Amino acid sequence: MFLSPPNQQTPSGGGMPTIPSGARMPIPGNAEFAVYLVMWIVLAIIWAASDHLNACQFATLTTILTVGYFISRGIAKASRVLEQ
């Protein structure tokens, strides 16, 4: 006796199903990180070449840059919450 296969629904576009927007992986690296990295490299060059910036000031400025970077990432992520 021949049995017909069960009804299978395919996605609207045919082919493979699409990944929901909530499951996308972030792209590693971004422009904010590039700016942070460039600023840190410039700060390291100034620290190495100048007598006006000592190690304590370098560490303090690096901390300030890092806090600023994290705040900017938080604001960027918070602005995208309502878009979904």
N, C-alpha and C positions, 0 to 999 in steps of 0.2 A: 504494500500500500504506500502511495506517495504522499508525503506530508509537505505542505508549503511552509517556507521559512516564516518566522514571526515578523510582524511589521517592524521595520527599523526606520527610525526617523533620522534624516541627515540634517546637518546644520543648513541654514538658509543659503549659504554660499556654496554648498556642495563640499567636497574635500574634507580637510581636517577642521575640527572645531577651533574657534578662536579662543585665546586666553582672556579671561575677564580682566578688566582694567585694574582691579585690586590685586592681581597676582603678578604684575610686572615687577621685574627686578630692577633696582636702580642702576644707572650707568656709572661705572666707577670713574671718579674724578669729575670735576666740574670747573666752571670758570671762577667761582669763588675760591676754591682750593688753589687754583693756579695763581690768583692774585695774592693769596695768603703766602704761598710758597715763594713767589717773587719778592714780596715785601720782607720775608724772613731772610732770604739770601742777601738782599741789599743791606739789611740790618747787620748781618754777619760780616759782610765786607767792610762796612763802616766800623764795626767793632774791632776787626782785625787791623784796620789801617789807621785808626785814630786813637789818640791818647785821651780824648774827651769822653769816650764811652767805655766804662769798665764792665767787668763781668756781671756785677750786681745789676747795673742798669740794663745790660743786655737781657738778663733773665727777667727783669721786670717788664721790659718792653715786649719780650716774647710772650709773657703771660697775658699782657693786655691785648696783643694781637690775637692770641688764641681765644680769649673770652669774646672778643669782637667777632671772630669767625664763627664760634658756636652760636652766638646770638643771631647772626645773620642767617645761619642755617635753620635755626628754630623759627625765625620770622618767615623764611621762604617756605618751610614745610607747613606752617600754620596757615599761610595764605592759600594753600591748595586743599585744605580740609573741606571747604564748602563746595569745591568744584565737582566732587564726585557725587 
